[in-house]
Amino acid sequence: MGEHNVHRDADPSVLREFTNHLIQDVRALELMLHEDMFESGVRRIGAEQELFMVDERGAPAPIIEEVLERNTDERIVTELTKFNIEFNMDPLQYGGDCFQEMERATGELVEKVRALTQEVGGDIAMTGILPTAHLSDFALDYMTPRPRYYALNDALGRLRGGPGQYQIRGIDELFLKHDSIMLEGCNTSFQTHFQVSPEEFPRYYNIAQVVAAPCLAAGTNSPLLFGKRLWRETRIALFQQAVDTRSSNLYLREMRPRVHFGTDWVDESVLEIFKEDISRFRVLLTTELNEEPLKMLEEGKVPNLMALQLHNGTVYRWNRACYGITDGKPHLRIENRVLPSGPTVLDEIANAVFWYGLVAGLADEYKDVSRDMDFDDARHNFIAAARNGLASQFTWLDGSKRPAHELILDTLLPRAESGLRNSDISDGDIDRYLGIIQKRVETQQTGAQWQLDSMARMKNVGSRAERLGALTRGMVERQREGAPVHEWSLAALEEGYTPTGMKDTNVEDYMTTELFTVHEEESIEFVARLMDWQRIRHVLVEDERHRLVGLISHRTLLRHMAERTEVPEGGVPVKEIMVEDPISVSPELPTREAVEMMREHQIGALPVVREERLVGIITERDFIQIAGNLLDDSLAREDQELEDRTLDLSGEG
C-alpha cells in the first residue's frame, strides 16, 4: 500500500503546497529524461505477493498484528485489512534461470508467512477474492491501524460524499452500499515488475496494455463475492468501485475512476501518464517533503520524487508506471497489477512468465502497436477477459476476432516462447512454465473455473456457508500440496470445517437470503398461496425500501382462516393479521444466541436485518438441519473412535 508516513490533513494550503511539490517533481523528471540520467541496458524483474489469512473454518482471520509481532523479515508488511498480508521480493536480473529463482523466493516467503500465521492459529489462502468473506468482515474495526489507511479512507470518503455503491452482474447479481474503502481488502494480487529504459517505455507499456487481456483470461481466480457468482475476475470490477469517487449525477461528463485501464496509448514518454493522472485525480494524501528535486539535480544528486510517488500510489492503473532508484541510479518499471493471487505459487510464476514472454515477444515484432490496434479494442478485451475469462472473444492486432483460448494456444504461446528465448531464458524454464499455461488453457480449468465447478458439484448439499468453507479449505490444502490448478480435483463438502457446536457460527452462516416477501396492503389469500407454492411457513412483510415491517406465520394464517366468518370485498390486507415490528437479528449474531432468542420468545423464525434493510431469515427448520449435521458428525467420530479401539485391541493397524 506504499508510504505510511502520510497525513489526512484537508487544509487547502497544505494541499496546494503538496501540488506544487508534484509540479517540481514532474519538472525534475523531465530534466532527468532529457539528460539521459536513467539506467538503461539493464533488465530487472520483481514481484509483490498479497495473501489472505484465514482461520480453521477458512474465514478471514484478523491476526496481522500478532503475525507481525513474530516477524523479523522486513519484506513482510501490512495491507489494508487485518486479515491481509503482503511481501515484496528482491529484484532479479532478467535472463537465465531467473524464474526458477523467483519461484524459489516466492515459495520460501509463502512458507514463512504460513508458519507465522500457524503460530497464532491461522493459515493462508491464495485467491483473488476470499470466498468465505462476509460483508461484516469489512467494517472499519478490521482496518489495519496505520495512518495511511485511515487517511486514504477519509480522503476518498470526502470526495465521494457518501457510501460507495457496488453493482456487479454475472451469473448472479450484487447490489450493495458500503461506507468505507474496506471492500478494497477483498482483493489480493500477484504483481509483477519489468524494468525498461525510458526510450523503450512507450512501446513496452503499450504492449503490456495489449497483452493484459489474454494474460488475465488465462489466470482468472476471483469468481465469487459474498457467495455470488459474478465475473471470472470479479476483483477487477470490485477494486474499481471500492475507490470510485465519481458522482452518478454527472453522467454527461467524461470522468475516470481512480482504478482504470487507461485512456489512450502512450506516444512518446512516461511523462504522459504522470501528467494525465495529476491532471485528472485530486491529491488524496500528503507527507513531509524535505527534498528540493531541482536543487538536488544541480548538485549532482538523484531525487526520490516522493510527492510524485505518493500521488502515483493513489491512482491505480492496471499497468502502472513506476519510478525507482537502484544503487543510486534512477530507473523506470512497468508494474502489472492485473494478475490475481494464486491458485499456487507455481501457477503465479507461470502467469508471470507468460506475461514477460508476451511483452518481450511482441516488442520484438511490433515497433508501435498503436498502428495495429485501436485503444478501445484493447480496453474492451480487458473487460471481456475479466467478465468471461477463457470464454472471451478478443479483437487482436491483425484485426481478427478470436476466442481467447484459441488465440492463446495458436498464437500467443508461440510468441511468448520466442520472446523468452530471445531474452536468454533457460529452455527448461520456458517449457515448464509455458507448459502449465498450455495445459490450463487446454483443460480450461483456471482457478476461477475450479471454484465454480466445485460449488456446482456441492449444489443442494449443506448450507451456502458450509459449501464456501469447504471450497476455501480445499483450496488451502491443495495450495499447500503445490500442484498447478489444472491438476486439482474438485472440492467436496467433506473438506469443510466441522464445528463441534453452534458457538463457532453466526446467523449469516445459515440464514436463507432468497426471500419471498409481501407488502402490508396485499391480501392474505396471496400469502396463503405463497406459502403453499413455495413450501414456506413464514412470510416477511417489507416496505418499498426493503425495510422489515411485519411477519406472518403459517400458524397465524391458519388461526385467522379458522376464525373468520366472512371475507370482505377485496380480501383481508396483510397488515390486519401480521405481527408488527417482529424481533429481528443481525447477520453477525452468534448462532447460539439466535437459538436462545427463539426459545425465550417461543418463535419459529427470526428475520435478519442489516442497516434497517431485510437481508434474510433463519427458522426452526434451519436449526434442525444444523443440529442434524452436528449429530451426524458426532456419531461418525464416535464410530471412527470405536473402530480404532477395536483395531488396537485386535493387534491390527
C-alpha positions as CSV (number, residue, x, y, z in Angstrom):
1,M,0.0,0.0,0.0
2,G,3.0,2.3,-0.1
3,E,4.3,5.0,2.2
4,H,2.8,5.0,5.6
5,N,4.1,8.4,6.9
6,V,1.2,10.4,5.5
7,H,-1.3,13.0,6.6
8,R,-5.1,13.2,6.1
9,D,-5.0,17.0,6.7
10,A,-7.5,18.6,4.3
11,D,-6.2,22.1,4.8
12,P,-6.3,23.8,1.4
13,S,-2.9,25.4,1.9
14,V,-1.3,22.0,2.7
15,L,-2.8,20.5,-0.5
16,R,-1.6,23.5,-2.6
17,E,1.9,23.1,-1.2
18,F,1.9,19.4,-2.0
19,T,0.6,20.1,-5.5
20,N,3.5,22.5,-6.0
21,H,5.9,19.7,-5.0
22,L,4.2,17.4,-7.5
23,I,4.9,20.0,-10.2
24,Q,8.5,20.3,-9.2
25,D,8.9,16.5,-9.3
26,V,7.5,16.4,-12.8
27,R,9.9,19.1,-13.9
28,A,12.8,17.2,-12.3
29,L,11.7,14.0,-14.1
30,E,11.6,15.9,-17.4
31,L,15.1,17.2,-16.9
32,M,16.4,13.7,-15.9
33,L,14.9,12.2,-19.0
34,H,16.4,15.0,-21.2
35,E,19.8,14.5,-19.6
36,D,19.7,10.6,-20.1
37,M,20.2,10.0,-16.4
38,F,18.2,6.8,-16.3
39,E,19.6,3.4,-16.2
40,S,19.4,1.6,-19.5
41,G,20.8,-1.7,-20.9
42,V,19.7,-3.4,-17.6
43,R,16.6,-5.6,-17.3
44,R,15.3,-6.5,-13.9
45,I,12.1,-8.2,-12.8
46,G,10.4,-8.3,-9.4
47,A,7.1,-9.2,-7.8
48,E,4.8,-8.5,-4.8
49,Q,2.6,-11.2,-3.2
50,E,-0.7,-10.4,-1.4
51,L,-2.4,-13.1,0.7
52,F,-5.4,-13.7,2.9
53,M,-5.0,-15.0,6.4
54,V,-7.8,-17.5,7.4
55,D,-9.0,-19.4,10.5
56,E,-9.8,-23.1,10.8
57,R,-13.1,-22.6,9.0
58,G,-11.4,-20.8,6.1
59,A,-13.0,-17.5,7.2
60,P,-10.9,-14.3,7.4
61,A,-8.6,-14.2,10.4
62,P,-7.8,-10.6,11.6
63,I,-4.4,-11.6,13.0
64,I,-2.0,-9.2,11.3
65,E,-0.7,-7.6,14.5
66,E,0.0,-11.0,16.1
67,V,1.8,-12.2,13.0
68,L,3.9,-9.1,12.7
69,E,4.9,-9.3,16.3
70,R,6.6,-12.6,15.4
71,N,8.0,-11.5,12.1
72,T,11.7,-10.4,11.6
73,D,11.7,-10.2,7.8
74,E,11.3,-6.6,6.6
75,R,9.9,-7.8,3.3
76,I,6.7,-8.9,5.0
77,V,4.4,-6.0,5.6
78,T,0.8,-4.9,6.3
79,E,-2.1,-4.4,3.9
80,L,-5.4,-2.6,4.3
81,T,-7.3,-5.2,6.4
82,K,-6.2,-7.1,9.5
83,F,-6.6,-10.4,7.5
84,N,-4.4,-9.3,4.5
85,I,-0.7,-9.5,4.4
86,E,1.9,-8.7,1.7
87,F,5.5,-9.4,0.9
88,N,7.9,-7.8,-1.6
89,M,10.5,-9.9,-3.3
90,D,14.0,-8.7,-4.1
91,P,14.6,-7.7,-7.8
92,L,16.3,-10.2,-10.1
93,Q,18.3,-9.9,-13.3
94,Y,16.1,-10.9,-16.2
95,G,17.5,-13.9,-18.0
96,G,18.8,-17.4,-17.5
97,D,17.1,-19.2,-14.6
98,C,15.6,-16.0,-13.1
99,F,12.1,-17.6,-13.0
100,Q,13.3,-20.6,-11.1
101,E,14.8,-18.2,-8.6
102,M,11.5,-16.2,-8.5
103,E,9.6,-19.4,-7.8
104,R,12.0,-20.4,-5.1
105,A,12.0,-17.0,-3.4
106,T,8.2,-16.7,-3.6
107,G,7.7,-20.2,-2.2
108,E,10.1,-19.6,0.7
109,L,8.3,-16.4,1.7
110,V,4.9,-18.0,1.3
111,E,6.0,-20.8,3.7
112,K,7.4,-18.2,6.1
113,V,4.1,-16.3,6.2
114,R,2.2,-19.6,6.5
115,A,4.4,-20.6,9.5
116,L,3.9,-17.2,11.2
117,T,0.1,-17.4,10.8
118,Q,0.0,-21.0,12.0
119,E,1.8,-19.9,15.2
120,V,-1.3,-17.9,16.1
121,G,-3.8,-20.5,14.9
122,G,-4.3,-19.3,11.3
123,D,-3.3,-20.3,7.8
124,I,-3.0,-18.5,4.4
125,A,-5.2,-18.6,1.2
126,M,-4.0,-17.5,-2.3
127,T,-7.0,-16.3,-4.2
128,G,-8.1,-13.0,-5.8
129,I,-11.2,-12.8,-3.6
130,L,-11.7,-15.0,-0.5
131,P,-15.0,-17.0,-1.0
132,T,-15.8,-17.1,2.8
133,A,-15.6,-13.3,3.4
134,H,-18.8,-11.7,4.7
135,L,-19.7,-8.0,4.4
136,S,-19.3,-7.8,8.2
137,D,-15.6,-8.6,7.8
138,F,-15.1,-5.2,6.1
139,A,-16.2,-2.9,9.0
140,L,-13.7,-0.3,10.0
141,D,-12.9,-2.3,13.1
142,Y,-11.0,-4.6,10.8
143,M,-8.8,-1.9,9.2
144,T,-5.1,-2.4,9.9
145,P,-4.3,0.5,12.3
146,R,-1.9,2.5,10.1
147,P,-2.1,6.3,9.3
148,R,-2.1,5.7,5.5
149,Y,-5.2,3.5,5.6
150,Y,-7.2,5.9,7.8
151,A,-6.1,8.9,5.7
152,L,-6.9,7.2,2.4
153,N,-10.4,6.2,3.7
154,D,-11.1,9.8,5.0
155,A,-9.9,11.4,1.8
156,L,-11.9,9.1,-0.5
157,G,-15.0,9.5,1.7
158,R,-14.8,13.3,1.4
159,L,-14.6,13.1,-2.4
160,R,-17.3,10.5,-2.7
161,G,-19.7,12.4,-0.3
162,G,-21.5,9.2,0.8
163,P,-21.4,5.4,0.8
164,G,-19.8,3.6,-2.1
165,Q,-22.2,1.9,-4.4
166,Y,-21.4,-1.5,-5.8
167,Q,-23.2,-3.1,-8.8
168,I,-21.7,-6.3,-10.4
169,R,-23.7,-8.6,-12.6
170,G,-22.6,-12.1,-13.6
171,I,-24.5,-15.4,-13.2
172,D,-25.8,-13.8,-10.0
173,E,-26.1,-10.1,-9.2
174,L,-24.6,-8.0,-6.4
175,F,-26.0,-4.6,-5.3
176,L,-24.9,-3.0,-2.1
177,K,-23.6,0.2,-0.5
178,H,-20.7,0.4,1.9
179,D,-19.4,3.4,3.8
180,S,-15.6,2.9,3.6
181,I,-12.9,1.7,1.3
182,M,-12.6,-1.6,3.2
183,L,-14.0,-3.6,0.3
184,E,-10.7,-3.0,-1.4
185,G,-9.4,-5.5,1.1
186,C,-11.5,-8.2,-0.7
187,N,-8.8,-8.2,-3.4
188,T,-5.3,-9.8,-3.4
189,S,-3.0,-10.0,-6.4
190,F,0.4,-11.1,-7.6
191,Q,2.0,-8.0,-9.0
192,T,5.0,-8.2,-11.4
193,H,7.5,-5.6,-12.3
194,F,9.5,-5.2,-15.5
195,Q,12.3,-2.6,-15.8
196,V,12.7,-0.8,-19.1
197,S,14.7,2.1,-20.4
198,P,13.0,5.5,-21.0
199,E,13.3,5.1,-24.7
200,E,11.6,1.7,-24.6
201,F,8.9,2.7,-22.2
202,P,6.1,3.8,-24.6
203,R,6.5,0.6,-26.8
204,Y,6.7,-1.8,-23.9
205,Y,3.9,-0.1,-21.9
206,N,1.5,-0.2,-24.9
207,I,2.3,-3.8,-25.4
208,A,1.6,-4.5,-21.7
209,Q,-1.8,-3.0,-22.3
210,V,-2.4,-5.2,-25.3
211,V,-1.5,-8.5,-23.5
212,A,-3.3,-7.7,-20.3
213,A,-6.5,-9.3,-21.6
214,P,-5.1,-12.7,-22.7
215,C,-2.9,-13.0,-19.6
216,L,-5.9,-12.2,-17.4
217,A,-8.2,-14.7,-19.2
218,A,-5.7,-17.5,-18.6
219,G,-5.2,-16.6,-14.9
220,T,-8.6,-15.7,-13.5
221,N,-9.1,-16.7,-9.9
222,S,-11.9,-14.4,-8.4
223,P,-15.3,-15.7,-9.4
224,L,-17.1,-15.4,-6.0
225,L,-18.0,-12.5,-3.8
226,F,-20.3,-12.9,-0.8
227,G,-21.4,-16.2,-2.2
228,K,-22.5,-14.7,-5.5
229,R,-21.1,-15.9,-8.9
230,L,-20.1,-12.8,-10.7
231,W,-17.2,-12.1,-13.1
232,R,-14.4,-14.7,-13.7
233,E,-12.2,-12.0,-12.2
234,T,-14.6,-10.0,-10.1
235,R,-11.6,-8.3,-8.4
236,I,-11.4,-6.0,-11.5
237,A,-14.9,-4.6,-11.0
238,L,-14.8,-4.6,-7.2
239,F,-11.5,-2.7,-6.9
240,Q,-12.6,0.0,-9.3
241,Q,-15.9,0.5,-7.4
242,A,-14.2,0.4,-4.0
243,V,-12.2,3.6,-4.6
244,D,-14.5,5.3,-7.1
245,T,-15.3,8.9,-6.2
246,R,-17.4,9.8,-9.2
247,S,-21.0,11.0,-8.7
248,S,-23.8,9.2,-10.5
249,N,-25.4,12.6,-11.2
250,L,-22.6,13.6,-13.6
251,Y,-23.3,11.1,-16.2
252,L,-22.7,13.6,-19.1
253,R,-19.1,14.2,-18.0
254,E,-16.2,12.0,-19.1
255,M,-14.8,11.2,-15.7
256,R,-12.4,8.4,-15.0
257,P,-12.3,6.2,-11.9
258,R,-9.1,6.1,-9.9
259,V,-8.8,2.4,-10.8
260,H,-8.6,2.3,-14.6
261,F,-7.1,0.7,-17.6
262,G,-6.1,4.0,-19.3
263,T,-7.4,6.4,-21.8
264,D,-5.1,6.1,-24.8
265,W,-1.8,4.8,-26.0
266,V,1.5,6.4,-24.7
267,D,3.1,8.2,-27.6
268,E,6.5,9.5,-26.6
269,S,7.2,9.3,-22.9
270,V,6.3,8.1,-19.4
271,L,5.6,11.7,-18.6
272,E,2.3,11.4,-20.4
273,I,1.0,9.0,-17.8
274,F,2.1,11.0,-14.8
275,K,0.9,14.3,-16.2
276,E,-2.5,12.8,-17.0
277,D,-3.0,11.3,-13.6
278,I,-2.0,14.5,-11.8
279,S,-4.4,16.4,-14.1
280,R,-7.3,14.1,-13.6
281,F,-7.1,13.0,-10.0
282,R,-7.0,15.2,-6.9
283,V,-4.4,14.8,-4.3
284,L,-5.6,12.5,-1.5
285,L,-2.6,12.2,0.8
286,T,0.3,14.4,1.8
287,T,3.5,13.8,3.6
288,E,6.5,15.7,4.9
289,L,8.7,16.6,1.9
290,N,12.3,17.6,2.7
291,E,13.9,17.4,-0.7
292,E,14.1,20.0,-3.5
293,P,14.4,17.9,-6.6
294,L,15.7,20.6,-9.0
295,K,18.3,21.7,-6.5
296,M,19.4,18.2,-5.9
297,L,19.9,17.7,-9.6
298,E,22.0,20.8,-9.8
299,E,24.2,19.2,-7.0
300,G,24.5,16.0,-9.0
301,K,22.2,14.0,-6.7
302,V,19.2,11.8,-7.6
303,P,15.9,12.9,-6.1
304,N,13.4,10.4,-4.7
305,L,10.4,12.3,-6.2
306,M,8.4,11.5,-3.1
307,A,5.4,13.6,-3.9
308,L,5.1,12.0,-7.4
309,Q,5.5,8.5,-5.9
310,L,2.9,9.2,-3.2
311,H,0.3,10.5,-5.7
312,N,1.1,7.7,-8.1
313,G,0.3,5.2,-5.3
314,T,-3.3,6.6,-5.1
315,V,-4.0,6.2,-8.8
316,Y,-4.5,2.5,-9.6
317,R,-3.8,1.8,-13.3
318,W,-3.9,-1.9,-14.0
319,N,-0.5,-1.3,-15.7
320,R,1.2,1.3,-13.6
321,A,4.3,3.3,-14.4
322,C,6.8,3.3,-11.6
323,Y,9.9,5.4,-10.8
324,G,12.7,4.0,-8.6
325,I,16.3,4.1,-7.7
326,T,18.7,1.2,-7.6
327,D,22.4,1.7,-6.5
328,G,22.0,5.5,-6.9
329,K,20.7,5.2,-10.5
330,P,17.1,6.1,-11.4
331,H,15.0,3.6,-13.4
332,L,11.5,3.1,-14.8
333,R,9.4,0.0,-14.3
334,I,6.1,-1.3,-15.6
335,E,4.0,-2.7,-12.8
336,N,1.5,-5.3,-13.9
337,R,-1.4,-5.3,-11.4
338,V,-3.7,-7.4,-13.5
339,L,-3.0,-10.9,-12.1
340,P,-4.7,-12.3,-9.1
341,S,-3.1,-14.1,-6.2
342,G,-2.9,-17.9,-6.6
343,P,-4.1,-20.6,-7.1
344,T,-0.5,-21.8,-6.3
345,V,3.0,-20.3,-6.4
346,L,3.7,-22.4,-9.5
347,D,0.6,-21.0,-11.2
348,E,1.6,-17.5,-10.3
349,I,5.1,-17.9,-11.8
350,A,3.6,-19.5,-14.9
351,N,1.3,-16.4,-15.2
352,A,4.2,-14.1,-14.8
353,V,6.4,-16.0,-17.4
354,F,3.6,-15.8,-19.9
355,W,3.3,-12.1,-19.4
356,Y,7.0,-11.4,-19.5
357,G,7.3,-13.6,-22.6
358,L,4.4,-11.9,-24.4
359,V,5.7,-8.4,-23.7
360,A,9.2,-9.3,-24.9
361,G,7.9,-11.3,-27.9
362,L,5.6,-8.6,-29.2
363,A,8.2,-6.0,-28.6
364,D,10.5,-7.9,-31.0
365,E,7.7,-7.9,-33.6
366,Y,6.0,-4.6,-33.2
367,K,7.6,-1.2,-33.1
368,D,4.3,0.6,-32.4
369,V,1.2,-1.5,-31.6
370,S,-1.0,1.7,-31.8
371,R,-0.8,1.4,-35.6
372,D,-2.4,-2.1,-35.5
373,M,-5.0,-1.9,-32.7
374,D,-7.5,0.8,-31.6
375,F,-7.0,1.5,-27.9
376,D,-10.7,0.9,-27.3
377,D,-10.3,-2.6,-28.5
378,A,-7.5,-3.3,-26.0
379,R,-9.7,-1.9,-23.2
380,H,-12.7,-3.9,-24.4
381,N,-10.6,-7.1,-24.5
382,F,-9.5,-6.4,-20.9
383,I,-13.1,-6.1,-19.6
384,A,-14.2,-9.1,-21.6
385,A,-11.4,-11.2,-20.0
386,A,-12.4,-10.1,-16.5
387,R,-16.0,-10.9,-17.2
388,N,-15.7,-14.2,-19.1
389,G,-12.1,-15.5,-18.7
390,L,-11.2,-18.1,-21.4
391,A,-14.8,-17.8,-22.8
392,S,-14.0,-14.3,-24.0
393,Q,-13.8,-13.1,-27.6
394,F,-10.9,-10.8,-28.4
395,T,-10.1,-8.4,-31.2
396,W,-6.4,-8.9,-32.0
397,L,-3.6,-7.0,-33.6
398,D,-4.2,-8.5,-37.0
399,G,-7.8,-7.3,-36.9
400,S,-9.3,-10.8,-36.4
401,K,-11.9,-11.6,-33.7
402,R,-10.9,-14.8,-32.0
403,P,-11.9,-16.9,-28.9
404,A,-9.4,-16.3,-26.1
405,H,-8.4,-20.0,-25.7
406,E,-7.8,-20.4,-29.4
407,L,-5.7,-17.1,-29.6
408,I,-3.6,-18.2,-26.6
409,L,-2.9,-21.7,-27.8
410,D,-2.4,-21.0,-31.5
411,T,-0.7,-17.5,-31.5
412,L,0.3,-16.2,-28.1
413,L,2.1,-19.2,-26.5
414,P,4.5,-19.4,-29.5
415,R,5.0,-15.6,-29.3
416,A,5.8,-15.8,-25.6
417,E,8.2,-18.7,-26.2
418,S,10.0,-16.7,-28.9
419,G,10.3,-13.6,-26.6
420,L,11.7,-15.7,-23.7
421,R,14.2,-17.5,-25.9
422,N,15.4,-14.1,-27.4
423,S,15.8,-13.0,-23.7
424,D,18.1,-16.0,-23.0
425,I,15.7,-17.6,-20.5
426,S,16.6,-21.2,-19.9
427,D,14.9,-23.7,-22.2
428,G,13.8,-25.9,-19.3
429,D,12.0,-22.9,-17.6
430,I,10.3,-21.9,-20.8
431,D,9.0,-25.5,-21.4
432,R,8.0,-25.9,-17.7
433,Y,6.1,-22.6,-17.1
434,L,4.5,-22.2,-20.5
435,G,3.5,-25.8,-20.4
436,I,1.5,-25.1,-17.4
437,I,-0.3,-22.3,-19.2
438,Q,-0.9,-24.6,-22.2
439,K,-2.4,-27.4,-20.0
440,R,-4.6,-24.9,-18.1
441,V,-6.0,-23.4,-21.3
442,E,-6.5,-26.8,-22.9
443,T,-8.4,-28.1,-19.9
444,Q,-10.0,-24.7,-19.3
445,Q,-9.5,-25.2,-15.6
446,T,-8.4,-21.9,-14.3
447,G,-8.6,-21.1,-10.6
448,A,-12.0,-19.4,-11.3
449,Q,-13.4,-22.3,-13.1
450,W,-12.2,-24.7,-10.4
451,Q,-14.1,-22.7,-7.8
452,L,-17.3,-22.5,-9.9
453,D,-17.2,-26.2,-10.8
454,S,-16.6,-27.1,-7.1
455,M,-19.5,-25.1,-6.0
456,A,-21.7,-26.7,-8.7
457,R,-20.6,-30.1,-7.5
458,M,-21.8,-29.3,-4.0
459,K,-25.1,-27.8,-5.1
460,N,-28.0,-28.6,-2.9
461,V,-25.9,-30.2,-0.1
462,G,-25.1,-28.4,3.1
463,S,-25.7,-24.7,3.6
464,R,-24.1,-22.0,1.5
465,A,-21.7,-21.2,4.3
466,E,-20.6,-24.8,4.5
467,R,-20.0,-25.0,0.8
468,L,-17.9,-21.9,0.8
469,G,-16.0,-23.1,3.8
470,A,-15.3,-26.4,2.1
471,L,-14.2,-24.7,-1.0
472,T,-11.8,-22.5,0.8
473,R,-10.3,-25.2,3.0
474,G,-10.0,-27.4,-0.1
475,M,-8.2,-24.6,-1.8
476,V,-5.8,-24.1,1.1
477,E,-4.9,-27.8,1.3
478,R,-4.3,-28.0,-2.5
479,Q,-2.1,-24.9,-2.3
480,R,0.0,-26.5,0.4
481,E,0.5,-29.6,-1.8
482,G,1.6,-27.3,-4.7
483,A,0.3,-29.0,-7.8
484,P,-0.9,-26.5,-10.5
485,V,-4.6,-25.8,-10.6
486,H,-5.3,-27.7,-13.8
487,E,-4.4,-30.9,-11.9
488,W,-6.7,-30.2,-8.9
489,S,-9.7,-32.4,-8.1
490,L,-12.9,-30.6,-7.3
491,A,-13.6,-29.6,-3.7
492,A,-16.1,-31.6,-1.7
493,L,-18.3,-30.7,1.2
494,E,-16.4,-33.2,3.5
495,E,-13.3,-31.0,3.2
496,G,-15.0,-28.2,5.2
497,Y,-14.5,-27.5,8.9
498,T,-16.9,-29.3,11.2
499,P,-17.9,-27.2,14.2
500,T,-18.3,-29.0,17.5
501,G,-21.1,-26.7,18.4
502,M,-23.0,-23.6,17.3
503,K,-20.6,-21.3,19.2
504,D,-18.3,-21.3,16.1
505,T,-21.0,-20.0,13.7
506,N,-23.0,-16.8,13.1
507,V,-26.6,-16.3,11.8
508,E,-25.1,-15.3,8.4
509,D,-23.6,-18.8,8.0
510,Y,-27.1,-20.4,7.9
511,M,-29.7,-17.8,7.0
512,T,-31.8,-18.0,3.9
513,T,-31.2,-15.0,1.6
514,E,-33.6,-15.8,-1.3
515,L,-36.8,-14.4,0.3
516,F,-40.4,-14.3,-0.7
517,T,-41.9,-11.2,0.8
518,V,-45.2,-9.3,0.6
519,H,-46.3,-5.7,1.1
520,E,-48.7,-4.9,4.0
521,E,-51.5,-3.9,1.6
522,E,-51.5,-7.3,-0.2
523,S,-54.1,-9.9,0.6
524,I,-53.7,-12.8,3.0
525,E,-55.1,-15.0,0.3
526,F,-52.0,-14.4,-1.7
527,V,-49.9,-15.1,1.4
528,A,-51.6,-18.5,1.8
529,R,-50.9,-19.3,-1.9
530,L,-47.3,-18.2,-1.5
531,M,-46.8,-20.5,1.5
532,D,-48.3,-23.4,-0.4
533,W,-46.4,-22.8,-3.7
534,Q,-43.0,-22.2,-2.1
535,R,-43.4,-24.6,0.9
536,I,-42.5,-22.0,3.5
537,R,-44.0,-21.4,6.9
538,H,-43.1,-17.7,7.4
539,V,-43.6,-14.8,5.1
540,L,-41.9,-11.5,5.8
541,V,-43.6,-8.1,5.2
542,E,-41.4,-5.2,3.8
543,D,-42.0,-1.7,2.5
544,E,-40.8,-0.2,-0.7
545,R,-37.3,0.5,0.7
546,H,-37.0,-3.2,1.8
547,R,-37.4,-2.3,5.5
548,L,-38.9,-5.0,7.7
549,V,-42.4,-4.1,8.9
550,G,-44.0,-7.4,9.8
551,L,-44.2,-11.2,9.7
552,I,-46.9,-13.7,9.1
553,S,-46.5,-17.3,10.3
554,H,-48.3,-20.4,9.0
555,R,-49.9,-20.8,12.4
556,T,-51.2,-17.2,12.5
557,L,-52.7,-17.6,9.0
558,L,-54.5,-20.9,9.9
559,R,-55.9,-19.3,13.0
560,H,-57.3,-16.4,11.0
561,M,-58.8,-18.7,8.4
562,A,-60.5,-20.8,11.0
563,E,-61.9,-17.9,13.0
564,R,-63.1,-15.6,10.2
565,T,-66.8,-15.7,9.4
566,E,-66.8,-13.8,6.1
567,V,-64.3,-12.3,3.6
568,P,-64.7,-8.6,2.9
569,E,-64.7,-7.3,-0.6
570,G,-61.1,-7.1,-1.9
571,G,-59.9,-9.5,0.7
572,V,-58.1,-9.0,4.1
573,P,-54.9,-7.0,3.9
574,V,-51.7,-8.4,5.3
575,K,-51.4,-5.6,7.9
576,E,-54.6,-6.8,9.6
577,I,-53.0,-10.1,10.9
578,M,-49.3,-9.6,10.7
579,V,-47.0,-9.4,13.7
580,E,-45.8,-5.8,13.5
581,D,-42.1,-5.0,14.1
582,P,-41.1,-8.6,14.7
583,I,-38.0,-9.5,16.7
584,S,-35.0,-9.4,14.3
585,V,-31.3,-10.1,14.4
586,S,-28.2,-9.0,12.6
587,P,-26.2,-11.4,10.3
588,E,-23.2,-11.2,12.7
589,L,-25.2,-12.6,15.8
590,P,-23.7,-15.9,17.0
591,T,-26.0,-18.8,16.1
592,R,-26.2,-19.9,19.7
593,E,-27.7,-16.6,20.7
594,A,-30.2,-16.8,17.9
595,V,-31.4,-20.2,19.2
596,E,-31.7,-18.8,22.7
597,M,-33.8,-15.9,21.5
598,M,-36.2,-18.2,19.6
599,R,-36.6,-20.3,22.8
600,E,-37.0,-17.4,25.1
601,H,-39.7,-15.7,22.9
602,Q,-41.2,-19.0,21.6
603,I,-41.0,-18.0,18.0
604,G,-40.2,-20.1,14.9
605,A,-38.3,-17.6,12.8
606,L,-36.0,-14.6,13.0
607,P,-35.8,-12.0,10.2
608,V,-32.2,-10.9,9.6
609,V,-31.7,-7.2,9.1
610,R,-28.6,-5.1,8.3
611,E,-28.7,-1.3,8.3
612,E,-32.5,-1.4,8.5
613,R,-32.8,-3.5,5.4
614,L,-34.2,-7.0,5.3
615,V,-31.4,-9.4,4.1
616,G,-32.5,-12.9,5.2
617,I,-34.4,-15.2,7.6
618,I,-33.4,-18.0,9.8
619,T,-36.0,-20.6,11.0
620,E,-36.5,-23.6,13.2
621,R,-36.0,-25.8,10.1
622,D,-32.5,-24.3,9.7
623,F,-31.6,-25.1,13.2
624,I,-32.9,-28.7,12.9
625,Q,-30.6,-29.1,9.9
626,I,-27.7,-27.7,11.9
627,A,-28.4,-30.0,14.8
628,G,-28.7,-32.9,12.5
629,N,-25.4,-32.2,10.8
630,L,-23.7,-31.9,14.2
631,L,-25.2,-35.1,15.4
632,D,-24.2,-37.0,12.2
633,D,-20.6,-35.7,12.6
634,S,-20.5,-36.6,16.3
635,L,-21.8,-40.2,15.5
636,A,-19.2,-40.5,12.7
637,R,-16.4,-39.5,15.1
638,E,-17.7,-42.0,17.7
639,D,-17.8,-44.8,15.1
640,Q,-14.3,-44.0,14.0
641,E,-13.0,-44.0,17.6
642,L,-14.8,-47.3,18.2
643,E,-13.2,-48.8,15.1
644,D,-9.8,-47.5,16.1
645,R,-10.1,-49.0,19.6
646,T,-11.2,-52.4,18.1
647,L,-8.2,-52.4,15.8
648,D,-5.9,-51.7,18.7
649,L,-7.4,-54.5,20.8
650,S,-7.1,-57.0,17.9
651,G,-3.5,-56.0,17.3
652,E,-4.2,-54.8,13.7
653,G,-3.5,-51.4,12.2
